[in-house]
Amino acid sequence: MEKQTFTKKERIRKRKEYLTVYKQGVRGYSENFTIIVSRNHSGAKRLGITVTKKVGNAVQRNRIKRLLREFFRLNKSDIADSQDIVIIVKGNIAKLNYHDVSRQLERLIK
């Protein structure tokens, strides 16, 4: 059984890495999210999250980021190795719960 943690190696942290994913990735869209998936050379599954101020105040943005990280942590076994995934949050989604987020992202990833 794979560990269900979210380590530093599994994060996209640098601007250059985000730009590479934006340029080379394949995009998918849902009502509240845009997801960009790209191959990487590190061999790890990595996640990047982009939430703009249009989504809400800092509390709402951080809550959405926590939900997205939790989805990735629990579902990373379903994601192919050597993938960079950037999730861009659209609009005002403060009312979403984990179930709604999970349902939308499962459709995009699969």
C-alpha positions as CSV (number, residue, x, y, z in Angstrom):
1,M,0.0,0.0,0.0
2,E,1.3,3.4,-1.0
3,K,1.9,6.0,1.7
4,Q,-0.8,8.7,1.7
5,T,1.3,11.7,2.4
6,F,1.9,14.9,0.5
7,T,5.7,15.5,0.6
8,K,7.8,18.4,-0.7
9,K,8.9,16.3,-3.7
10,E,5.3,16.1,-4.8
11,R,4.8,19.9,-5.0
12,I,5.4,22.2,-8.0
13,R,7.0,25.2,-6.2
14,K,9.0,27.3,-8.7
15,R,7.6,29.7,-11.3
16,K,9.7,28.1,-14.0
17,E,8.1,24.7,-13.3
18,Y,4.6,26.3,-13.5
19,L,5.4,28.0,-16.8
20,T,6.7,24.7,-18.3
21,V,3.5,22.9,-17.4
22,Y,1.4,25.8,-18.8
23,K,3.4,25.7,-22.0
24,Q,3.6,21.9,-22.6
25,G,0.5,20.6,-20.8
26,V,-2.9,19.3,-21.9
27,R,-5.8,21.2,-20.5
28,G,-9.1,19.9,-19.2
29,Y,-12.1,22.0,-18.0
30,S,-14.9,21.7,-15.5
31,E,-17.4,24.1,-14.0
32,N,-15.0,25.3,-11.3
33,F,-11.5,24.1,-12.3
34,T,-9.0,24.1,-15.2
35,I,-6.5,21.3,-14.9
36,I,-3.3,21.1,-16.9
37,V,-1.4,17.8,-17.1
38,S,2.2,17.5,-18.4
39,R,4.9,14.8,-18.3
40,N,8.0,15.5,-16.1
41,H,11.4,14.0,-15.9
42,S,11.6,13.6,-12.1
43,G,9.6,10.4,-12.0
44,A,7.3,11.8,-9.3
45,K,3.6,12.9,-9.4
46,R,3.6,16.6,-8.6
47,L,0.8,19.0,-7.9
48,G,0.6,22.8,-8.3
49,I,-2.4,24.9,-7.3
50,T,-3.3,28.4,-8.5
51,V,-6.1,30.3,-6.7
52,T,-6.5,34.0,-7.6
53,K,-8.0,36.7,-5.4
54,K,-11.2,36.6,-7.4
55,V,-12.1,33.4,-5.6
56,G,-12.4,35.1,-2.2
57,N,-10.5,36.2,0.8
58,A,-7.4,34.4,2.2
59,V,-9.5,32.1,4.4
60,Q,-11.6,30.9,1.4
61,R,-8.5,30.5,-0.9
62,N,-6.6,28.5,1.7
63,R,-9.7,26.3,2.3
64,I,-9.9,25.4,-1.4
65,K,-6.2,24.7,-1.5
66,R,-6.5,22.3,1.5
67,L,-9.4,20.5,-0.3
68,L,-7.3,20.2,-3.5
69,R,-4.3,18.9,-1.6
70,E,-6.4,16.4,0.2
71,F,-7.9,15.1,-3.1
72,F,-4.4,14.7,-4.5
73,R,-3.2,12.9,-1.4
74,L,-6.0,10.4,-1.4
75,N,-6.1,9.8,-5.2
76,K,-2.5,9.9,-6.2
77,S,-2.4,6.2,-6.7
78,D,-4.8,6.6,-9.6
79,I,-2.5,9.1,-11.3
80,A,0.3,7.9,-13.7
81,D,3.9,8.4,-12.6
82,S,6.0,11.3,-14.0
83,Q,3.0,13.7,-14.2
84,D,2.9,17.3,-13.3
85,I,-0.7,18.5,-12.5
86,V,-1.6,22.2,-12.1
87,I,-5.2,23.0,-10.9
88,I,-6.4,26.5,-11.6
89,V,-9.5,27.5,-9.6
90,K,-12.1,29.5,-11.4
91,G,-14.7,31.9,-10.0
92,N,-16.3,31.9,-6.6
93,I,-16.4,28.4,-5.2
94,A,-16.5,29.1,-1.5
95,K,-19.7,26.9,-1.1
96,L,-18.1,23.7,-2.5
97,N,-17.4,20.8,-0.1
98,Y,-14.9,18.0,-0.5
99,H,-17.5,15.7,-2.2
100,D,-18.2,18.3,-4.9
101,V,-14.5,19.0,-5.5
102,S,-13.7,15.3,-5.7
103,R,-16.5,14.6,-8.2
104,Q,-15.3,17.4,-10.6
105,L,-11.6,16.5,-10.4
106,E,-12.2,12.7,-10.8
107,R,-13.9,13.4,-14.1
108,L,-11.0,15.6,-15.3
109,I,-8.2,13.3,-14.2
110,K,-9.7,10.1,-15.6
